[in-house]
Amino acid sequence: ARCAMYYLCWHSFSHLSIMSDEDLISVDYEIFGRVQGVFFRKYTQAEGKKLGLVGWVQNTPAGTVQGQLQGPRKKVKEMQEWLRSTGSPKSHITKAEFKNEKEVDSLEHSSFNVVK
């Protein structure tokens, strides 16, 4: 058992050293809860711009908010935490899903947009 644990620890650390906070990553998100009609998109756009990220945000017919974030890994992680726990003042977030995280060579958006 000790051997397996050691391998797992070593493996996760070696993986971390390869990834840099400066690496550009892209991640898709969907936020559940009371997130429509509470200025969630506007606040998300403002927070994304403040962190220097690019991407987009839009309401879905299902009552959720979805979009994409791109930027330096460290800033994307900060934004993910904001989406998970803060949001707009009148919102109530019940769940935040993030998927399709990948490294990108360059940013695919020029700014952070609210999509109608």
Biopython code that builds the backbone (N, CA, C, O; Angstrom):
import numpy as np
from Bio.PDB.StructureBuilder import StructureBuilder

atoms = [
    (1, "ALA", "N", (0.838, -1.205, 0.000)),
    (1, "ALA", "CA", (0.000, 0.000, 0.000)),
    (1, "ALA", "C", (0.871, 1.252, 0.000)),
    (1, "ALA", "O", (0.563, 2.240, -0.667)),
    (2, "ARG", "N", (1.968, 1.193, 0.763)),
    (2, "ARG", "CA", (2.842, 2.359, 0.852)),
    (2, "ARG", "C", (3.404, 2.700, -0.524)),
    (2, "ARG", "O", (3.529, 3.869, -0.886)),
    (3, "CYS", "N", (3.737, 1.666, -1.278)),
    (3, "CYS", "CA", (4.285, 1.859, -2.617)),
    (3, "CYS", "C", (3.290, 2.595, -3.521)),
    (3, "CYS", "O", (3.645, 3.543, -4.220)),
    (4, "ALA", "N", (2.051, 2.138, -3.488)),
    (4, "ALA", "CA", (1.019, 2.747, -4.333)),
    (4, "ALA", "C", (0.826, 4.207, -3.944)),
    (4, "ALA", "O", (0.720, 5.075, -4.811)),
    (5, "MET", "N", (0.780, 4.479, -2.647)),
    (5, "MET", "CA", (0.592, 5.855, -2.186)),
    (5, "MET", "C", (1.752, 6.735, -2.648)),
    (5, "MET", "O", (1.556, 7.857, -3.116)),
    (6, "TYR", "N", (2.955, 6.202, -2.504)),
    (6, "TYR", "CA", (4.122, 6.973, -2.907)),
    (6, "TYR", "C", (4.039, 7.304, -4.396)),
    (6, "TYR", "O", (4.313, 8.431, -4.809)),
    (7, "TYR", "N", (3.660, 6.312, -5.190)),
    (7, "TYR", "CA", (3.567, 6.559, -6.628)),
    (7, "TYR", "C", (2.536, 7.653, -6.926)),
    (7, "TYR", "O", (2.788, 8.552, -7.728)),
    (8, "LEU", "N", (1.383, 7.565, -6.276)),
    (8, "LEU", "CA", (0.324, 8.557, -6.513)),
    (8, "LEU", "C", (0.812, 9.954, -6.140)),
    (8, "LEU", "O", (0.610, 10.912, -6.886)),
    (9, "CYS", "N", (1.446, 10.058, -4.999)),
    (9, "CYS", "CA", (1.946, 11.367, -4.555)),
    (9, "CYS", "C", (2.977, 11.897, -5.537)),
    (9, "CYS", "O", (2.907, 13.047, -5.971)),
    (10, "TRP", "N", (3.939, 11.042, -5.884)),
    (10, "TRP", "CA", (4.986, 11.480, -6.804)),
    (10, "TRP", "C", (4.370, 11.880, -8.135)),
    (10, "TRP", "O", (4.742, 12.896, -8.723)),
    (11, "HIS", "N", (3.424, 11.073, -8.603)),
    (11, "HIS", "CA", (2.823, 11.338, -9.909)),
    (11, "HIS", "C", (2.087, 12.682, -9.913)),
    (11, "HIS", "O", (2.213, 13.459, -10.860)),
    (12, "SER", "N", (1.320, 12.952, -8.851)),
    (12, "SER", "CA", (0.564, 14.202, -8.839)),
    (12, "SER", "C", (1.509, 15.405, -8.743)),
    (12, "SER", "O", (1.250, 16.448, -9.343)),
    (13, "PHE", "N", (2.603, 15.259, -7.991)),
    (13, "PHE", "CA", (3.538, 16.381, -7.887)),
    (13, "PHE", "C", (4.261, 16.626, -9.202)),
    (13, "PHE", "O", (4.457, 17.774, -9.602)),
    (14, "SER", "N", (4.656, 15.557, -9.872)),
    (14, "SER", "CA", (5.372, 15.746, -11.137)),
    (14, "SER", "C", (4.443, 16.388, -12.158)),
    (14, "SER", "O", (4.883, 17.173, -12.999)),
    (15, "HIS", "N", (3.161, 16.055, -12.083)),
    (15, "HIS", "CA", (2.185, 16.637, -13.002)),
    (15, "HIS", "C", (2.037, 18.136, -12.719)),
    (15, "HIS", "O", (1.942, 18.942, -13.644)),
    (16, "LEU", "N", (2.018, 18.498, -11.441)),
    (16, "LEU", "CA", (1.853, 19.910, -11.059)),
    (16, "LEU", "C", (3.011, 20.757, -11.570)),
    (16, "LEU", "O", (2.814, 21.895, -11.994)),
    (17, "SER", "N", (4.202, 20.208, -11.529)),
    (17, "SER", "CA", (5.368, 21.002, -11.924)),
    (17, "SER", "C", (5.344, 21.331, -13.418)),
    (17, "SER", "O", (5.936, 22.316, -13.860)),
    (18, "ILE", "N", (4.648, 20.489, -14.185)),
    (18, "ILE", "CA", (4.558, 20.723, -15.632)),
    (18, "ILE", "C", (3.603, 21.887, -15.911)),
    (18, "ILE", "O", (3.814, 22.675, -16.834)),
    (19, "MET", "N", (2.554, 21.977, -15.098)),
    (19, "MET", "CA", (1.563, 23.027, -15.307)),
    (19, "MET", "C", (2.037, 24.322, -14.656)),
    (19, "MET", "O", (2.582, 24.320, -13.552)),
    (20, "SER", "N", (1.821, 25.409, -15.354)),
    (20, "SER", "CA", (2.223, 26.702, -14.818)),
    (20, "SER", "C", (0.989, 27.568, -14.615)),
    (20, "SER", "O", (0.008, 27.444, -15.349)),
    (21, "ASP", "N", (1.038, 28.442, -13.622)),
    (21, "ASP", "CA", (-0.059, 29.388, -13.393)),
    (21, "ASP", "C", (-0.250, 30.309, -14.586)),
    (21, "ASP", "O", (-1.318, 30.891, -14.779)),
    (22, "GLU", "N", (0.818, 30.431, -15.393)),
    (22, "GLU", "CA", (0.777, 31.334, -16.540)),
    (22, "GLU", "C", (0.224, 30.663, -17.801)),
    (22, "GLU", "O", (-0.124, 31.343, -18.767)),
    (23, "ASP", "N", (0.144, 29.334, -17.790)),
    (23, "ASP", "CA", (-0.402, 28.631, -18.954)),
    (23, "ASP", "C", (-1.798, 29.158, -19.268)),
    (23, "ASP", "O", (-2.585, 29.417, -18.357)),
    (24, "LEU", "N", (-2.103, 29.316, -20.537)),
    (24, "LEU", "CA", (-3.436, 29.741, -20.940)),
    (24, "LEU", "C", (-4.350, 28.521, -20.998)),
    (24, "LEU", "O", (-4.037, 27.521, -21.644)),
    (25, "ILE", "N", (-5.477, 28.625, -20.316)),
    (25, "ILE", "CA", (-6.424, 27.523, -20.372)),
    (25, "ILE", "C", (-7.808, 28.038, -20.757)),
    (25, "ILE", "O", (-8.117, 29.224, -20.636)),
    (26, "SER", "N", (-8.617, 27.107, -21.221)),
    (26, "SER", "CA", (-9.997, 27.388, -21.593)),
    (26, "SER", "C", (-10.874, 26.417, -20.822)),
    (26, "SER", "O", (-10.545, 25.236, -20.717)),
    (27, "VAL", "N", (-11.985, 26.899, -20.282)),
    (27, "VAL", "CA", (-12.910, 26.007, -19.575)),
    (27, "VAL", "C", (-14.344, 26.478, -19.809)),
    (27, "VAL", "O", (-14.625, 27.677, -19.808)),
    (28, "ASP", "N", (-15.240, 25.520, -20.011)),
    (28, "ASP", "CA", (-16.665, 25.821, -20.161)),
    (28, "ASP", "C", (-17.317, 25.726, -18.790)),
    (28, "ASP", "O", (-16.881, 24.939, -17.949)),
    (29, "TYR", "N", (-18.353, 26.517, -18.558)),
    (29, "TYR", "CA", (-19.026, 26.478, -17.264)),
    (29, "TYR", "C", (-20.538, 26.578, -17.426)),
    (29, "TYR", "O", (-21.046, 27.110, -18.413)),
    (30, "GLU", "N", (-21.245, 26.047, -16.420)),
    (30, "GLU", "CA", (-22.686, 26.220, -16.324)),
    (30, "GLU", "C", (-23.023, 26.396, -14.850)),
    (30, "GLU", "O", (-22.604, 25.607, -14.004)),
    (31, "ILE", "N", (-23.784, 27.442, -14.559)),
    (31, "ILE", "CA", (-24.108, 27.780, -13.183)),
    (31, "ILE", "C", (-25.611, 27.579, -12.951)),
    (31, "ILE", "O", (-26.439, 28.053, -13.729)),
    (32, "PHE", "N", (-25.945, 26.875, -11.876)),
    (32, "PHE", "CA", (-27.329, 26.545, -11.542)),
    (32, "PHE", "C", (-27.779, 27.305, -10.297)),
    (32, "PHE", "O", (-26.961, 27.667, -9.451)),
    (33, "GLY", "N", (-29.080, 27.542, -10.193)),
    (33, "GLY", "CA", (-29.641, 28.240, -9.042)),
    (33, "GLY", "C", (-30.466, 29.424, -9.508)),
    (33, "GLY", "O", (-30.968, 29.439, -10.632)),
    (34, "ARG", "N", (-30.606, 30.430, -8.627)),
    (34, "ARG", "CA", (-31.292, 31.654, -9.039)),
    (34, "ARG", "C", (-30.242, 32.564, -9.660)),
    (34, "ARG", "O", (-29.618, 33.378, -8.979)),
    (35, "VAL", "N", (-30.062, 32.406, -10.968)),
    (35, "VAL", "CA", (-28.981, 33.118, -11.662)),
    (35, "VAL", "C", (-29.473, 33.915, -12.866)),
    (35, "VAL", "O", (-28.677, 34.541, -13.566)),
    (36, "GLN", "N", (-30.789, 33.894, -13.111)),
    (36, "GLN", "CA", (-31.341, 34.728, -14.180)),
    (36, "GLN", "C", (-32.214, 35.809, -13.553)),
    (36, "GLN", "O", (-32.896, 35.578, -12.555)),
    (37, "GLY", "N", (-32.178, 37.007, -14.167)),
    (37, "GLY", "CA", (-32.964, 38.118, -13.641)),
    (37, "GLY", "C", (-32.343, 38.754, -12.414)),
    (37, "GLY", "O", (-33.007, 39.511, -11.705)),
    (38, "VAL", "N", (-31.065, 38.455, -12.151)),
    (38, "VAL", "CA", (-30.377, 39.011, -10.977)),
    (38, "VAL", "C", (-29.026, 39.626, -11.378)),
    (38, "VAL", "O", (-28.100, 39.710, -10.571)),
    (39, "PHE", "N", (-28.940, 40.055, -12.651)),
    (39, "PHE", "CA", (-27.733, 40.715, -13.178)),
    (39, "PHE", "C", (-26.493, 39.822, -13.140)),
    (39, "PHE", "O", (-25.366, 40.315, -13.100)),
    (40, "PHE", "N", (-26.713, 38.497, -13.154)),
    (40, "PHE", "CA", (-25.593, 37.562, -13.066)),
    (40, "PHE", "C", (-24.633, 37.716, -14.241)),
    (40, "PHE", "O", (-23.417, 37.700, -14.054)),
    (41, "ARG", "N", (-25.176, 37.865, -15.457)),
    (41, "ARG", "CA", (-24.311, 37.984, -16.636)),
    (41, "ARG", "C", (-23.463, 39.245, -16.566)),
    (41, "ARG", "O", (-22.274, 39.222, -16.883)),
    (42, "LYS", "N", (-24.086, 40.350, -16.146)),
    (42, "LYS", "CA", (-23.365, 41.629, -16.069)),
    (42, "LYS", "C", (-22.218, 41.557, -15.053)),
    (42, "LYS", "O", (-21.112, 42.030, -15.316)),
    (43, "TYR", "N", (-22.497, 40.956, -13.888)),
    (43, "TYR", "CA", (-21.466, 40.826, -12.860)),
    (43, "TYR", "C", (-20.366, 39.856, -13.296)),
    (43, "TYR", "O", (-19.191, 40.061, -12.993)),
    (44, "THR", "N", (-20.759, 38.801, -14.008)),
    (44, "THR", "CA", (-19.779, 37.832, -14.503)),
    (44, "THR", "C", (-18.851, 38.496, -15.515)),
    (44, "THR", "O", (-17.637, 38.291, -15.485)),
    (45, "GLN", "N", (-19.426, 39.284, -16.402)),
    (45, "GLN", "CA", (-18.623, 40.013, -17.387)),
    (45, "GLN", "C", (-17.640, 40.954, -16.688)),
    (45, "GLN", "O", (-16.463, 41.008, -17.044)),
    (46, "ALA", "N", (-18.129, 41.689, -15.698)),
    (46, "ALA", "CA", (-17.279, 42.650, -14.982)),
    (46, "ALA", "C", (-16.146, 41.938, -14.243)),
    (46, "ALA", "O", (-15.005, 42.399, -14.261)),
    (47, "GLU", "N", (-16.460, 40.821, -13.597)),
    (47, "GLU", "CA", (-15.441, 40.067, -12.847)),
    (47, "GLU", "C", (-14.418, 39.466, -13.808)),
    (47, "GLU", "O", (-13.218, 39.480, -13.531)),
    (48, "GLY", "N", (-14.893, 38.941, -14.934)),
    (48, "GLY", "CA", (-13.988, 38.374, -15.931)),
    (48, "GLY", "C", (-13.017, 39.417, -16.455)),
    (48, "GLY", "O", (-11.818, 39.165, -16.575)),
    (49, "LYS", "N", (-13.553, 40.591, -16.765)),
    (49, "LYS", "CA", (-12.702, 41.683, -17.271)),
    (49, "LYS", "C", (-11.708, 42.129, -16.202)),
    (49, "LYS", "O", (-10.548, 42.408, -16.505)),
    (50, "LYS", "N", (-12.169, 42.195, -14.945)),
    (50, "LYS", "CA", (-11.306, 42.621, -13.850)),
    (50, "LYS", "C", (-10.108, 41.684, -13.714)),
    (50, "LYS", "O", (-8.996, 42.118, -13.412)),
    (51, "LEU", "N", (-10.350, 40.396, -13.942)),
    (51, "LEU", "CA", (-9.283, 39.402, -13.828)),
    (51, "LEU", "C", (-8.462, 39.283, -15.112)),
    (51, "LEU", "O", (-7.489, 38.531, -15.164)),
    (52, "GLY", "N", (-8.861, 40.031, -16.151)),
    (52, "GLY", "CA", (-8.128, 39.998, -17.404)),
    (52, "GLY", "C", (-8.439, 38.768, -18.256)),
    (52, "GLY", "O", (-7.636, 38.366, -19.097)),
    (53, "LEU", "N", (-9.603, 38.181, -18.032)),
    (53, "LEU", "CA", (-9.995, 37.005, -18.794)),
    (53, "LEU", "C", (-10.815, 37.393, -20.017)),
    (53, "LEU", "O", (-11.348, 38.500, -20.096)),
    (54, "VAL", "N", (-10.907, 36.471, -20.969)),
    (54, "VAL", "CA", (-11.794, 36.653, -22.110)),
    (54, "VAL", "C", (-12.773, 35.491, -22.109)),
    (54, "VAL", "O", (-12.540, 34.465, -21.470)),
    (55, "GLY", "N", (-13.873, 35.665, -22.835)),
    (55, "GLY", "CA", (-14.864, 34.602, -22.902)),
    (55, "GLY", "C", (-16.244, 35.170, -23.132)),
    (55, "GLY", "O", (-16.412, 36.240, -23.717)),
    (56, "TRP", "N", (-17.233, 34.427, -22.656)),
    (56, "TRP", "CA", (-18.609, 34.865, -22.845)),
    (56, "TRP", "C", (-19.505, 34.261, -21.770)),
    (56, "TRP", "O", (-19.132, 33.314, -21.077)),
    (57, "VAL", "N", (-20.692, 34.837, -21.655)),
    (57, "VAL", "CA", (-21.691, 34.371, -20.689)),
    (57, "VAL", "C", (-23.069, 34.577, -21.296)),
    (57, "VAL", "O", (-23.314, 35.594, -21.945)),
    (58, "GLN", "N", (-23.971, 33.622, -21.094)),
    (58, "GLN", "CA", (-25.333, 33.773, -21.594)),
    (58, "GLN", "C", (-26.322, 32.987, -20.726)),
    (58, "GLN", "O", (-25.953, 32.024, -20.054)),
    (59, "ASN", "N", (-27.588, 33.423, -20.760)),
    (59, "ASN", "CA", (-28.662, 32.676, -20.118)),
    (59, "ASN", "C", (-29.019, 31.491, -21.010)),
    (59, "ASN", "O", (-28.847, 31.549, -22.228)),
    (60, "THR", "N", (-29.514, 30.426, -20.403)),
    (60, "THR", "CA", (-30.005, 29.277, -21.169)),
    (60, "THR", "C", (-31.520, 29.164, -20.977)),
    (60, "THR", "O", (-32.060, 29.683, -20.000)),
    (61, "PRO", "N", (-32.204, 28.492, -21.901)),
    (61, "PRO", "CA", (-33.646, 28.285, -21.748)),
    (61, "PRO", "C", (-33.985, 27.486, -20.478)),
    (61, "PRO", "O", (-35.106, 27.556, -19.973)),
    (62, "ALA", "N", (-33.009, 26.733, -19.976)),
    (62, "ALA", "CA", (-33.232, 25.895, -18.788)),
    (62, "ALA", "C", (-33.147, 26.687, -17.482)),
    (62, "ALA", "O", (-33.344, 26.132, -16.400)),
    (63, "GLY", "N", (-32.848, 28.003, -17.589)),
    (63, "GLY", "CA", (-32.775, 28.823, -16.379)),
    (63, "GLY", "C", (-31.398, 28.877, -15.747)),
    (63, "GLY", "O", (-31.232, 29.396, -14.644)),
    (64, "THR", "N", (-30.409, 28.337, -16.452)),
    (64, "THR", "CA", (-29.036, 28.399, -15.952)),
    (64, "THR", "C", (-28.273, 29.486, -16.705)),
    (64, "THR", "O", (-28.807, 30.115, -17.619)),
    (65, "VAL", "N", (-27.031, 29.696, -16.314)),
    (65, "VAL", "CA", (-26.134, 30.604, -17.026)),
    (65, "VAL", "C", (-24.942, 29.769, -17.473)),
    (65, "VAL", "O", (-24.400, 28.981, -16.698)),
    (66, "GLN", "N", (-24.536, 29.946, -18.732)),
    (66, "GLN", "CA", (-23.393, 29.180, -19.218)),
    (66, "GLN", "C", (-22.434, 30.084, -19.965)),
    (66, "GLN", "O", (-22.765, 31.215, -20.321)),
    (67, "GLY", "N", (-21.233, 29.560, -20.197)),
    (67, "GLY", "CA", (-20.259, 30.333, -20.952)),
    (67, "GLY", "C", (-18.913, 29.657, -20.991)),
    (67, "GLY", "O", (-18.779, 28.464, -20.721)),
    (68, "GLN", "N", (-17.922, 30.451, -21.334)),
    (68, "GLN", "CA", (-16.553, 29.950, -21.445)),
    (68, "GLN", "C", (-15.596, 30.992, -20.879)),
    (68, "GLN", "O", (-15.795, 32.196, -21.040)),
    (69, "LEU", "N", (-14.558, 30.506, -20.218)),
    (69, "LEU", "CA", (-13.498, 31.361, -19.670)),
    (69, "LEU", "C", (-12.187, 30.997, -20.338)),
    (69, "LEU", "O", (-11.907, 29.819, -20.561)),
    (70, "GLN", "N", (-11.375, 32.006, -20.660)),
    (70, "GLN", "CA", (-10.028, 31.759, -21.165)),
    (70, "GLN", "C", (-9.071, 32.773, -20.566)),
    (70, "GLN", "O", (-9.393, 33.953, -20.423)),
    (71, "GLY", "N", (-7.889, 32.288, -20.222)),
    (71, "GLY", "CA", (-6.863, 33.172, -19.687)),
    (71, "GLY", "C", (-5.828, 32.368, -18.927)),
    (71, "GLY", "O", (-5.822, 31.139, -18.996)),
    (72, "PRO", "N", (-4.943, 33.056, -18.194)),
    (72, "PRO", "CA", (-3.924, 32.353, -17.403)),
    (72, "PRO", "C", (-4.599, 31.447, -16.368)),
    (72, "PRO", "O", (-5.594, 31.829, -15.753)),
    (73, "ARG", "N", (-4.046, 30.246, -16.185)),
    (73, "ARG", "CA", (-4.632, 29.249, -15.287)),
    (73, "ARG", "C", (-5.018, 29.831, -13.926)),
    (73, "ARG", "O", (-6.117, 29.581, -13.430)),
    (74, "LYS", "N", (-4.116, 30.605, -13.326)),
    (74, "LYS", "CA", (-4.368, 31.148, -11.984)),
    (74, "LYS", "C", (-5.615, 32.032, -11.965)),
    (74, "LYS", "O", (-6.423, 31.954, -11.039)),
    (75, "LYS", "N", (-5.768, 32.867, -12.985)),
    (75, "LYS", "CA", (-6.915, 33.783, -13.049)),
    (75, "LYS", "C", (-8.213, 33.028, -13.355)),
    (75, "LYS", "O", (-9.274, 33.369, -12.833)),
    (76, "VAL", "N", (-8.116, 32.000, -14.206)),
    (76, "VAL", "CA", (-9.301, 31.189, -14.514)),
    (76, "VAL", "C", (-9.778, 30.494, -13.235)),
    (76, "VAL", "O", (-10.980, 30.423, -12.977)),
    (77, "LYS", "N", (-8.834, 29.982, -12.435)),
    (77, "LYS", "CA", (-9.199, 29.318, -11.178)),
    (77, "LYS", "C", (-9.878, 30.315, -10.226)),
    (77, "LYS", "O", (-10.843, 29.967, -9.546)),
    (78, "GLU", "N", (-9.373, 31.547, -10.182)),
    (78, "GLU", "CA", (-10.006, 32.576, -9.344)),
    (78, "GLU", "C", (-11.442, 32.829, -9.800)),
    (78, "GLU", "O", (-12.353, 32.961, -8.982)),
    (79, "MET", "N", (-11.629, 32.893, -11.117)),
    (79, "MET", "CA", (-12.959, 33.134, -11.678)),
    (79, "MET", "C", (-13.891, 31.957, -11.398)),
    (79, "MET", "O", (-15.075, 32.153, -11.124)),
    (80, "GLN", "N", (-13.365, 30.747, -11.465)),
    (80, "GLN", "CA", (-14.177, 29.567, -11.169)),
    (80, "GLN", "C", (-14.671, 29.621, -9.722)),
    (80, "GLN", "O", (-15.824, 29.293, -9.440)),
    (81, "GLU", "N", (-13.803, 30.030, -8.824)),
    (81, "GLU", "CA", (-14.185, 30.150, -7.411)),
    (81, "GLU", "C", (-15.258, 31.223, -7.242)),
    (81, "GLU", "O", (-16.199, 31.046, -6.469)),
    (82, "TRP", "N", (-15.115, 32.334, -7.965)),
    (82, "TRP", "CA", (-16.107, 33.414, -7.915)),
    (82, "TRP", "C", (-17.464, 32.910, -8.417)),
    (82, "TRP", "O", (-18.499, 33.190, -7.813)),
    (83, "LEU", "N", (-17.449, 32.165, -9.528)),
    (83, "LEU", "CA", (-18.692, 31.629, -10.095)),
    (83, "LEU", "C", (-19.328, 30.603, -9.161)),
    (83, "LEU", "O", (-20.552, 30.490, -9.097)),
    (84, "ARG", "N", (-18.502, 29.865, -8.444)),
    (84, "ARG", "CA", (-18.981, 28.813, -7.552)),
    (84, "ARG", "C", (-19.593, 29.389, -6.274)),
    (84, "ARG", "O", (-20.553, 28.839, -5.735)),
    (85, "SER", "N", (-19.029, 30.501, -5.795)),
    (85, "SER", "CA", (-19.404, 30.934, -4.442)),
    (85, "SER", "C", (-19.916, 32.367, -4.312)),
    (85, "SER", "O", (-20.524, 32.702, -3.295)),
    (86, "THR", "N", (-19.689, 33.220, -5.311)),
    (86, "THR", "CA", (-20.044, 34.629, -5.148)),
    (86, "THR", "C", (-21.176, 35.037, -6.078)),
    (86, "THR", "O", (-22.306, 35.236, -5.632)),
    (87, "GLY", "N", (-20.884, 35.163, -7.358)),
    (87, "GLY", "CA", (-21.913, 35.579, -8.308)),
    (87, "GLY", "C", (-22.380, 36.997, -8.061)),
    (87, "GLY", "O", (-21.679, 37.790, -7.434)),
    (88, "SER", "N", (-23.572, 37.318, -8.557)),
    (88, "SER", "CA", (-24.105, 38.670, -8.342)),
    (88, "SER", "C", (-24.769, 38.719, -6.961)),
    (88, "SER", "O", (-25.138, 37.682, -6.409)),
    (89, "PRO", "N", (-24.918, 39.937, -6.402)),
    (89, "PRO", "CA", (-25.439, 40.068, -5.031)),
    (89, "PRO", "C", (-26.782, 39.372, -4.782)),
    (89, "PRO", "O", (-26.994, 38.821, -3.702)),
    (90, "LYS", "N", (-27.687, 39.389, -5.758)),
    (90, "LYS", "CA", (-29.008, 38.803, -5.538)),
    (90, "LYS", "C", (-29.137, 37.363, -6.039)),
    (90, "LYS", "O", (-30.209, 36.763, -5.966)),
    (91, "SER", "N", (-28.036, 36.823, -6.546)),
    (91, "SER", "CA", (-28.097, 35.452, -7.058)),
    (91, "SER", "C", (-28.007, 34.450, -5.908)),
    (91, "SER", "O", (-27.561, 34.775, -4.808)),
    (92, "HIS", "N", (-28.445, 33.225, -6.194)),
    (92, "HIS", "CA", (-28.277, 32.115, -5.242)),
    (92, "HIS", "C", (-27.781, 30.920, -6.041)),
    (92, "HIS", "O", (-28.548, 30.287, -6.767)),
    (93, "ILE", "N", (-26.497, 30.615, -5.904)),
    (93, "ILE", "CA", (-25.861, 29.559, -6.688)),
    (93, "ILE", "C", (-26.013, 28.228, -5.961)),
    (93, "ILE", "O", (-25.618, 28.099, -4.802)),
    (94, "THR", "N", (-26.588, 27.237, -6.647)),
    (94, "THR", "CA", (-26.721, 25.911, -6.042)),
    (94, "THR", "C", (-25.662, 24.944, -6.559)),
    (94, "THR", "O", (-25.270, 24.012, -5.857)),
    (95, "LYS", "N", (-25.196, 25.168, -7.793)),
    (95, "LYS", "CA", (-24.200, 24.264, -8.369)),
    (95, "LYS", "C", (-23.446, 24.976, -9.486)),
    (95, "LYS", "O", (-24.017, 25.769, -10.234)),
    (96, "ALA", "N", (-22.153, 24.677, -9.583)),
    (96, "ALA", "CA", (-21.335, 25.197, -10.685)),
    (96, "ALA", "C", (-20.633, 24.016, -11.335)),
    (96, "ALA", "O", (-19.923, 23.265, -10.667)),
    (97, "GLU", "N", (-20.829, 23.853, -12.631)),
    (97, "GLU", "CA", (-20.172, 22.771, -13.362)),
    (97, "GLU", "C", (-19.136, 23.351, -14.314)),
    (97, "GLU", "O", (-19.398, 24.324, -15.021)),
    (98, "PHE", "N", (-17.956, 22.739, -14.320)),
    (98, "PHE", "CA", (-16.879, 23.156, -15.217)),
    (98, "PHE", "C", (-16.443, 21.944, -16.030)),
    (98, "PHE", "O", (-16.209, 20.870, -15.475)),
    (99, "LYS", "N", (-16.333, 22.117, -17.338)),
    (99, "LYS", "CA", (-15.891, 20.986, -18.161)),
    (99, "LYS", "C", (-15.097, 21.463, -19.366)),
    (99, "LYS", "O", (-14.995, 22.658, -19.642)),
    (100, "ASN", "N", (-14.538, 20.485, -20.073)),
    (100, "ASN", "CA", (-13.721, 20.748, -21.270)),
    (100, "ASN", "C", (-12.533, 21.657, -20.974)),
    (100, "ASN", "O", (-12.162, 22.485, -21.806)),
    (101, "GLU", "N", (-11.932, 21.505, -19.787)),
    (101, "GLU", "CA", (-10.750, 22.323, -19.482)),
    (101, "GLU", "C", (-9.586, 21.849, -20.350)),
    (101, "GLU", "O", (-9.290, 20.656, -20.416)),
    (102, "LYS", "N", (-8.934, 22.800, -21.010)),
    (102, "LYS", "CA", (-7.795, 22.440, -21.857)),
    (102, "LYS", "C", (-6.842, 23.616, -21.982)),
    (102, "LYS", "O", (-7.235, 24.772, -21.830)),
    (103, "GLU", "N", (-5.589, 23.303, -22.261)),
    (103, "GLU", "CA", (-4.612, 24.356, -22.515)),
    (103, "GLU", "C", (-4.824, 24.877, -23.930)),
    (103, "GLU", "O", (-5.132, 24.112, -24.844)),
    (104, "VAL", "N", (-4.659, 26.173, -24.101)),
    (104, "VAL", "CA", (-4.763, 26.775, -25.435)),
    (104, "VAL", "C", (-3.484, 27.564, -25.708)),
    (104, "VAL", "O", (-2.865, 28.100, -24.790)),
    (105, "ASP", "N", (-3.103, 27.626, -26.965)),
    (105, "ASP", "CA", (-1.888, 28.363, -27.346)),
    (105, "ASP", "C", (-2.129, 29.865, -27.340)),
    (105, "ASP", "O", (-1.230, 30.655, -27.052)),
    (106, "SER", "N", (-3.370, 30.244, -27.667)),
    (106, "SER", "CA", (-3.698, 31.668, -27.681)),
    (106, "SER", "C", (-5.177, 31.828, -27.351)),
    (106, "SER", "O", (-5.958, 30.884, -27.467)),
    (107, "LEU", "N", (-5.547, 33.035, -26.940)),
    (107, "LEU", "CA", (-6.935, 33.302, -26.571)),
    (107, "LEU", "C", (-7.810, 33.352, -27.817)),
    (107, "LEU", "O", (-7.434, 33.939, -28.831)),
    (108, "GLU", "N", (-8.976, 32.731, -27.728)),
    (108, "GLU", "CA", (-9.860, 32.633, -28.889)),
    (108, "GLU", "C", (-10.946, 33.708, -28.895)),
    (108, "GLU", "O", (-11.758, 33.777, -29.818)),
    (109, "HIS", "N", (-10.951, 34.545, -27.856)),
    (109, "HIS", "CA", (-11.911, 35.652, -27.787)),
    (109, "HIS", "C", (-11.116, 36.938, -27.571)),
    (109, "HIS", "O", (-10.011, 36.908, -27.030)),
    (110, "SER", "N", (-11.680, 38.061, -27.993)),
    (110, "SER", "CA", (-10.945, 39.321, -27.834)),
    (110, "SER", "C", (-11.345, 40.063, -26.572)),
    (110, "SER", "O", (-10.613, 40.939, -26.110)),
    (111, "SER", "N", (-12.508, 39.721, -26.003)),
    (111, "SER", "CA", (-12.929, 40.373, -24.762)),
    (111, "SER", "C", (-13.877, 39.432, -24.021)),
    (111, "SER", "O", (-13.973, 38.254, -24.365)),
    (112, "PHE", "N", (-14.567, 39.935, -23.020)),
    (112, "PHE", "CA", (-15.515, 39.115, -22.272)),
    (112, "PHE", "C", (-16.912, 39.650, -22.586)),
    (112, "PHE", "O", (-17.262, 40.763, -22.192)),
    (113, "ASN", "N", (-17.695, 38.858, -23.289)),
    (113, "ASN", "CA", (-18.979, 39.324, -23.793)),
    (113, "ASN", "C", (-20.196, 38.691, -23.147)),
    (113, "ASN", "O", (-20.193, 37.514, -22.786)),
    (114, "VAL", "N", (-21.233, 39.498, -23.009)),
    (114, "VAL", "CA", (-22.548, 38.964, -22.636)),
    (114, "VAL", "C", (-23.240, 38.620, -23.946)),
    (114, "VAL", "O", (-23.408, 39.471, -24.819)),
    (115, "VAL", "N", (-23.638, 37.352, -24.070)),
    (115, "VAL", "CA", (-24.339, 36.899, -25.278)),
    (115, "VAL", "C", (-25.824, 36.906, -24.983)),
    (115, "VAL", "O", (-26.267, 36.329, -23.990)),
    (116, "LYS", "N", (-26.591, 37.552, -25.836)),
    (116, "LYS", "CA", (-28.033, 37.636, -25.633)),
    (116, "LYS", "C", (-28.697, 36.366, -26.159)),
    (116, "LYS", "O", (-29.919, 36.232, -26.085)),
]
sb = StructureBuilder()
sb.init_structure("model")
sb.init_model(0)
sb.init_chain("A")
sb.init_seg("    ")
for serial, (resi, resn, name, xyz) in enumerate(atoms, 1):
    if name == "N":
        sb.init_residue(resn, " ", resi, " ")
    sb.init_atom(name, np.array(xyz, "f"), 0.0, 1.0, " ", f" {name:<3s}", serial, name[0])
structure = sb.get_structure()
